[in-house]
Amino acid sequence: MQIWKNPKILEFFLAARIIKPTKGSFSGPIIIISIISLVLGLSVMLISLMVLTGFKKEIGEKLSGFTGHIHIVKYNSNNSLELPPVDIDSLNFSSIQGIEGVKNTQVFISKAGIIRTDEEMQGIMVKGVADDFDSTFFSNNLLQGRIPNFYTEKKTNEILISKKLSQLLHIKLKDLLRVYFVNNETGQLRGRRLEVIGIYQTGVEEFDEKFVLADLRHLQKLNNWGNDKVSGIELYVEDFSQLQSVEEKVYGVIPYDFTTENVKNRYPQIFDWLQLQDINVIVILVLIILVATVSMISTLLVLILERTQMIGVLKSMGARNSLIRKVFLSQAAYIIIIGLFFGNLIGIGLGWLQKNYGLVKLDAETYYMSVVPINIDIWAIIILNVSTLLLVLLFMVLPAMVTSRIEPAKSIRFD
């Protein structure tokens, strides 16, 4: 009789006794089907989430690798690709680098040029960098050779080009190229003989076919600038999700004739496209949760129907409707947790295989990468699991209410 005095113990006792369907019962196959639907549903939701966040992270990192997260440049209404000179001494670097969220700063010069070979000619955009350059991004995407040595006192003639550019112009490693530039002041064409020391590939075709990395000091001389003049400063942030707030802080410490621009504003069409993918994934998640919920509602109704006699007996013995509802909700929670466990196992397992072995390939010209990217975010996975469990259980309250309408006298005779 002690068990009746503690509804919680009784609730779990009854749920544990009826959790396993009896031999030949109709609910057995229904439970298996519900578990399978939950497993497949959660697996698809996890893979969709990992692929979406992987795409956003990968594309964001690739675009930022070329141009940085935030640019500090001289305010200029001219839309020219070449920026007006910035006097480094006019900026307080210590205050910029001391801003919370700023990871790294580096100077740069951008200048349009032309590579001419015996057979071909191609317009390019040369980015000049100095000894503060962080080469991690290009090192991770390096196919041949090495990163040019920008860290010595003497300027180097080494350059880094893309695989796409090398194919277009039939360029090989160690080739000497004649690169031509237009002097902004005189309009004269000036050339430099530079050596290809490395070849990279990122998959972002718009950049790969024209982006070249060179020593900043060459471009300073071509522009007739002193050693204290650059096109601007690139900033990298520690957390990409805080990009907007960090930019606002940076804007607050720079002089009035300077401005900032972040990578999202420079390439709005790409980030807008990624934003549309968010909507697609949300629609997929909602539809899958609805399907799983309908499946679980059907399962719970079958379980209640199969246990009608037991419900009648419990009511005749004084059990309250709330206790009986909790018994069936506990049974539903048990089925959901099994489905979530195996769904996580399959979804995360497939994500891990793709992340480490790149089984599914993509067209790099369309998607900016050659394999489907995966980002395994533990917190996002936990939130998705908890949300699915709570939402499905919330909808289980409605079919569980059916037990309150069952009359003991009729249900005991129910067959």
C-alpha positions as CSV (number, residue, x, y, z in Angstrom):
1,M,0.0,0.0,0.0
2,Q,3.0,2.3,0.4
3,I,3.2,2.8,-3.4
4,W,-0.2,4.4,-3.5
5,K,0.8,7.0,-1.0
6,N,3.5,8.3,-3.3
7,P,2.1,9.2,-6.7
8,K,5.5,9.8,-8.2
9,I,6.7,6.3,-7.4
10,L,3.4,4.8,-8.6
11,E,3.6,6.8,-11.8
12,F,7.1,5.5,-12.8
13,F,6.3,2.0,-11.5
14,L,3.3,1.7,-13.8
15,A,5.1,3.3,-16.7
16,A,8.0,0.8,-16.3
17,R,5.6,-2.2,-16.1
18,I,3.8,-1.3,-19.4
19,I,6.7,0.2,-21.3
20,K,7.4,-3.1,-23.1
21,P,4.4,-4.2,-25.2
22,T,3.1,-7.7,-24.6
23,K,3.6,-10.5,-27.1
24,G,1.3,-10.2,-30.0
25,S,0.1,-6.7,-29.1
26,F,-0.8,-4.2,-31.8
27,S,1.3,-1.4,-30.2
28,G,4.6,-3.1,-30.7
29,P,5.0,-2.3,-34.5
30,I,3.5,1.1,-33.9
31,I,6.2,2.0,-31.3
32,I,8.9,0.8,-33.6
33,I,7.6,2.9,-36.4
34,S,7.4,6.0,-34.1
35,I,11.0,5.4,-33.0
36,I,12.2,5.1,-36.5
37,S,10.4,8.3,-37.6
38,L,12.0,10.1,-34.7
39,V,15.5,8.7,-35.5
40,L,15.2,9.7,-39.2
41,G,13.7,13.1,-38.3
42,L,16.3,14.1,-35.8
43,S,19.1,12.8,-38.1
44,V,17.9,15.0,-40.9
45,M,17.5,18.0,-38.6
46,L,21.0,17.5,-37.2
47,I,22.5,17.1,-40.7
48,S,20.6,20.2,-42.0
49,L,21.8,22.2,-39.0
50,M,25.5,21.1,-39.3
51,V,25.5,21.7,-43.1
52,L,23.9,25.2,-42.8
53,T,26.2,26.4,-40.0
54,G,29.1,24.7,-41.9
55,F,28.3,26.7,-45.1
56,K,28.0,30.0,-43.2
57,K,31.2,29.4,-41.3
58,E,33.2,28.2,-44.3
59,I,32.1,31.0,-46.6
60,G,32.5,33.6,-43.9
61,E,36.1,32.4,-43.2
62,K,37.0,32.3,-46.9
63,L,35.8,35.8,-47.7
64,S,37.4,37.1,-44.5
65,G,40.6,35.4,-45.3
66,F,40.9,37.5,-48.5
67,T,39.8,40.8,-47.0
68,G,39.6,40.6,-43.2
69,H,36.5,41.1,-41.1
70,I,36.6,44.9,-40.9
71,H,38.4,47.5,-43.1
72,I,39.5,50.9,-41.7
73,V,40.0,53.2,-44.8
74,K,40.0,56.8,-45.6
75,Y,36.5,58.1,-46.3
76,N,36.1,58.3,-50.1
77,S,33.0,58.8,-52.3
78,N,34.9,57.4,-55.3
79,N,34.1,53.8,-56.0
80,S,37.5,53.0,-57.4
81,L,39.1,49.7,-56.5
82,E,42.2,51.5,-55.5
83,L,41.9,53.3,-52.2
84,P,43.4,56.7,-51.2
85,P,46.5,56.6,-49.0
86,V,46.2,56.3,-45.3
87,D,48.9,57.7,-43.0
88,I,49.6,55.0,-40.5
89,D,50.7,57.6,-37.9
90,S,47.3,59.2,-38.0
91,L,45.7,56.1,-36.4
92,N,46.0,55.1,-32.8
93,F,46.9,51.5,-33.2
94,S,47.1,50.8,-29.5
95,S,43.5,51.9,-28.9
96,I,42.3,49.9,-31.9
97,Q,44.1,46.7,-30.8
98,G,42.9,47.2,-27.3
99,I,39.2,47.0,-28.3
100,E,37.5,43.9,-26.8
101,G,36.9,41.4,-29.6
102,V,39.7,42.5,-31.9
103,K,41.9,39.5,-32.6
104,N,44.5,40.9,-35.1
105,T,45.3,44.0,-37.2
106,Q,47.3,44.2,-40.4
107,V,48.0,46.9,-43.0
108,F,47.4,46.4,-46.7
109,I,47.6,48.0,-50.1
110,S,45.3,47.0,-53.0
111,K,46.2,47.8,-56.6
112,A,44.9,46.6,-60.0
113,G,47.5,45.1,-62.4
114,I,47.9,43.0,-65.5
115,I,49.9,39.7,-65.8
116,R,51.2,39.2,-69.3
117,T,52.7,36.0,-70.6
118,D,53.9,35.0,-74.1
119,E,50.4,33.6,-74.8
120,E,47.9,35.2,-72.5
121,M,47.0,38.4,-70.6
122,Q,44.9,38.6,-67.4
123,G,43.7,41.5,-65.2
124,I,44.4,40.9,-61.5
125,M,44.1,42.6,-58.1
126,V,47.3,42.6,-56.2
127,K,47.1,42.8,-52.4
128,G,50.3,44.0,-50.8
129,V,51.0,42.9,-47.2
130,A,53.7,43.5,-44.6
131,D,55.4,41.7,-41.7
132,D,52.2,41.9,-39.6
133,F,50.4,39.6,-42.2
134,D,48.6,36.5,-40.8
135,S,49.2,33.8,-43.3
136,T,47.0,31.1,-41.6
137,F,44.2,31.2,-44.2
138,F,46.5,30.9,-47.2
139,S,48.6,28.3,-45.5
140,N,45.5,26.2,-45.0
141,N,44.6,26.5,-48.7
142,L,48.1,26.1,-50.2
143,L,48.5,23.5,-52.9
144,Q,52.1,24.0,-54.0
145,G,55.2,25.8,-52.9
146,R,55.1,28.1,-49.8
147,I,53.9,31.5,-48.5
148,P,56.1,34.4,-49.7
149,N,58.5,35.7,-47.1
150,F,57.1,39.1,-46.2
151,Y,58.8,39.2,-42.9
152,T,62.3,40.3,-43.8
153,E,63.8,43.8,-43.9
154,K,64.5,43.5,-47.6
155,K,61.4,43.5,-49.9
156,T,60.8,40.2,-51.7
157,N,59.9,39.5,-55.3
158,E,57.9,36.4,-54.4
159,I,54.2,36.3,-55.0
160,L,51.3,33.9,-54.3
161,I,48.8,33.1,-57.1
162,S,45.8,30.8,-57.3
163,K,45.5,27.5,-59.1
164,K,42.8,29.1,-61.3
165,L,45.1,31.9,-62.4
166,S,47.9,29.4,-63.1
167,Q,45.6,27.4,-65.3
168,L,44.4,30.4,-67.2
169,L,47.9,31.7,-67.9
170,H,49.7,28.4,-68.0
171,I,51.9,29.4,-65.1
172,K,54.0,27.0,-63.0
173,L,55.8,27.2,-59.7
174,K,59.1,29.2,-59.9
175,D,58.0,31.0,-63.1
176,L,59.1,34.6,-63.5
177,L,56.1,36.9,-64.4
178,R,56.0,40.4,-65.8
179,V,53.3,42.3,-63.9
180,Y,52.2,45.7,-65.1
181,F,50.7,48.5,-63.1
182,V,49.4,52.0,-63.9
183,N,50.9,54.9,-62.0
184,N,48.0,56.9,-60.5
185,E,49.8,60.2,-60.7
186,T,51.5,60.0,-64.2
187,G,49.3,57.4,-65.9
188,Q,52.4,55.6,-67.1
189,L,52.6,51.9,-67.2
190,R,55.2,50.4,-64.9
191,G,56.2,46.7,-64.6
192,R,57.7,44.4,-62.0
193,R,59.3,41.0,-62.5
194,L,58.0,38.7,-59.8
195,E,58.5,35.1,-59.0
196,V,55.6,32.6,-58.4
197,I,56.6,30.9,-55.1
198,G,53.3,29.4,-54.1
199,I,49.9,28.4,-55.5
200,Y,46.7,28.3,-53.5
201,Q,43.1,27.3,-54.1
202,T,40.0,28.3,-52.0
203,G,37.2,27.5,-54.4
204,V,35.9,31.1,-54.4
205,E,36.2,31.6,-58.1
206,E,35.6,35.4,-58.0
207,F,38.7,35.8,-56.0
208,D,40.8,32.9,-57.2
209,E,40.9,34.0,-60.8
210,K,42.3,37.5,-60.0
211,F,43.7,37.7,-56.4
212,V,47.5,37.8,-56.0
213,L,49.5,38.3,-52.8
214,A,52.7,40.4,-53.0
215,D,55.1,42.5,-50.9
216,L,53.5,45.7,-49.8
217,R,56.7,47.7,-50.3
218,H,56.5,47.1,-54.1
219,L,53.1,48.8,-54.2
220,Q,54.3,51.7,-52.0
221,K,57.0,52.4,-54.5
222,L,54.7,52.0,-57.5
223,N,52.3,54.5,-56.0
224,N,55.1,56.9,-55.0
225,W,54.1,56.5,-51.4
226,G,56.3,56.6,-48.3
227,N,56.8,53.8,-45.9
228,D,54.1,55.2,-43.7
229,K,51.4,55.1,-46.4
230,V,49.0,52.2,-47.0
231,S,45.5,51.6,-48.4
232,G,44.0,50.7,-45.1
233,I,44.0,48.4,-42.1
234,E,42.3,45.0,-41.9
235,L,40.9,43.8,-38.6
236,Y,40.0,40.2,-37.6
237,V,37.5,39.6,-34.8
238,E,37.6,36.8,-32.3
239,D,33.9,36.0,-32.6
240,F,32.2,36.5,-36.0
241,S,28.8,36.7,-34.5
242,Q,30.0,39.9,-32.7
243,L,31.1,41.6,-35.9
244,Q,28.6,44.4,-35.8
245,S,29.3,45.4,-32.2
246,V,33.1,45.3,-32.7
247,E,32.8,47.5,-35.8
248,E,30.8,50.1,-33.8
249,K,33.5,50.2,-31.2
250,V,36.2,50.6,-33.8
251,Y,34.3,53.3,-35.5
252,G,34.2,55.2,-32.2
253,V,38.0,55.5,-31.9
254,I,39.1,56.3,-35.4
255,P,39.4,59.9,-36.7
256,Y,36.4,61.7,-38.4
257,D,37.8,61.4,-41.9
258,F,38.1,57.6,-41.7
259,T,35.3,55.0,-42.0
260,T,34.8,51.3,-41.5
261,E,33.3,48.5,-43.6
262,N,32.7,44.9,-42.6
263,V,32.8,41.8,-44.8
264,K,29.0,41.5,-44.8
265,N,28.6,44.9,-46.2
266,R,31.2,44.3,-48.9
267,Y,29.6,41.1,-50.1
268,P,25.9,41.5,-49.3
269,Q,24.7,39.2,-52.1
270,I,26.5,36.3,-50.6
271,F,25.4,36.8,-47.0
272,D,21.8,37.5,-48.2
273,W,21.9,34.1,-49.9
274,L,23.1,32.5,-46.7
275,Q,20.3,34.2,-44.8
276,L,17.8,32.6,-47.2
277,Q,19.2,29.2,-46.4
278,D,18.3,29.9,-42.7
279,I,14.7,30.2,-43.7
280,N,14.8,26.9,-45.7
281,V,16.3,25.0,-42.7
282,I,13.7,26.5,-40.3
283,V,10.9,25.3,-42.6
284,I,12.5,21.8,-42.8
285,L,12.9,21.6,-39.0
286,V,9.3,22.7,-38.4
287,L,7.9,20.1,-40.9
288,I,10.0,17.3,-39.5
289,I,8.9,18.1,-35.9
290,L,5.3,18.2,-37.0
291,V,5.6,14.7,-38.7
292,A,7.3,13.3,-35.6
293,T,4.6,14.8,-33.4
294,V,1.8,13.3,-35.5
295,S,3.5,10.0,-35.4
296,M,3.8,10.1,-31.6
297,I,0.2,11.2,-31.1
298,S,-0.9,8.2,-33.1
299,T,1.3,6.0,-31.0
300,L,0.1,7.3,-27.7
301,L,-3.6,6.9,-28.8
302,V,-2.9,3.3,-29.7
303,L,-1.2,2.7,-26.3
304,I,-4.2,4.2,-24.5
305,L,-6.6,2.1,-26.5
306,E,-4.6,-1.0,-25.8
307,R,-4.6,-0.3,-22.1
308,T,-8.2,0.7,-21.7
309,Q,-9.0,-2.1,-19.3
310,M,-6.0,-1.2,-17.1
311,I,-7.1,2.5,-17.0
312,G,-10.6,1.3,-15.9
313,V,-9.1,-0.8,-13.1
314,L,-6.8,2.0,-11.9
315,K,-9.7,4.4,-11.8
316,S,-11.9,1.9,-9.9
317,M,-9.1,1.7,-7.4
318,G,-9.1,5.5,-6.9
319,A,-6.3,6.6,-9.3
320,R,-6.7,10.2,-10.4
321,N,-6.8,11.2,-14.1
322,S,-3.6,13.3,-13.6
323,L,-1.7,10.2,-12.5
324,I,-2.9,8.1,-15.4
325,R,-2.0,10.9,-17.8
326,K,1.5,11.1,-16.4
327,V,1.9,7.3,-16.8
328,F,1.3,7.5,-20.5
329,L,3.4,10.7,-20.9
330,S,6.3,8.9,-19.2
331,Q,5.9,6.1,-21.7
332,A,5.9,8.6,-24.5
333,A,9.0,10.4,-23.1
334,Y,10.8,7.0,-23.0
335,I,10.0,6.4,-26.7
336,I,11.1,9.9,-27.6
337,I,14.4,9.6,-25.7
338,I,15.2,6.3,-27.5
339,G,14.5,8.0,-30.8
340,L,16.6,11.0,-29.9
341,F,19.5,8.8,-28.8
342,F,19.7,6.8,-32.0
343,G,18.9,10.0,-34.1
344,N,21.9,11.7,-32.5
345,L,24.1,8.6,-33.0
346,I,23.3,8.5,-36.8
347,G,23.1,12.3,-37.4
348,I,26.3,13.2,-35.6
349,G,28.1,10.1,-36.9
350,L,27.3,11.0,-40.5
351,G,28.4,14.5,-39.8
352,W,31.7,13.4,-38.3
353,L,32.4,11.1,-41.4
354,Q,31.7,14.0,-43.8
355,K,33.8,16.4,-41.8
356,N,36.8,14.1,-41.6
357,Y,36.6,12.3,-45.0
358,G,34.6,14.7,-47.3
359,L,32.4,11.9,-48.7
360,V,29.9,14.2,-50.4
361,K,31.4,16.5,-53.1
362,L,30.2,19.8,-54.5
363,D,30.7,21.9,-57.5
364,A,33.2,24.5,-56.3
365,E,32.3,27.1,-59.0
366,T,28.7,27.1,-57.6
367,Y,29.1,26.6,-53.9
368,Y,32.6,28.1,-53.2
369,M,33.9,24.8,-51.9
370,S,34.5,21.3,-53.2
371,V,33.0,19.2,-50.3
372,V,29.9,19.7,-48.1
373,P,31.1,21.6,-45.0
374,I,30.1,20.4,-41.6
375,N,30.2,22.4,-38.3
376,I,29.5,20.3,-35.2
377,D,28.2,22.9,-32.7
378,I,27.6,21.0,-29.4
379,W,25.4,23.8,-27.9
380,A,23.2,23.9,-31.1
381,I,22.8,20.1,-31.0
382,I,21.8,20.2,-27.3
383,I,19.3,23.0,-27.9
384,L,17.8,21.1,-30.9
385,N,17.4,17.9,-28.8
386,V,15.9,19.7,-25.8
387,S,13.5,21.7,-28.1
388,T,12.4,18.5,-29.9
389,L,11.8,16.6,-26.6
390,L,9.8,19.5,-25.0
391,L,7.7,20.3,-28.1
392,V,6.8,16.7,-28.8
393,L,5.9,16.1,-25.2
394,L,3.9,19.3,-25.1
395,F,1.7,18.0,-27.9
396,M,1.4,14.6,-26.1
397,V,-0.7,16.3,-23.4
398,L,-3.7,16.4,-25.8
399,P,-4.0,12.7,-26.6
400,A,-3.2,11.9,-22.9
401,M,-6.3,13.9,-22.0
402,V,-8.3,11.1,-23.6
403,T,-7.8,9.0,-20.5
404,S,-9.9,11.3,-18.4
405,R,-13.0,10.5,-20.6
406,I,-12.7,6.7,-20.0
407,E,-15.4,5.4,-17.6
408,P,-14.3,2.6,-15.3
409,A,-17.5,0.5,-15.7
410,K,-17.4,0.4,-19.5
411,S,-13.6,0.1,-19.8
412,I,-13.3,-2.9,-17.6
413,R,-15.6,-4.8,-20.0
414,F,-13.7,-3.3,-23.0
415,D,-12.2,-6.0,-25.3
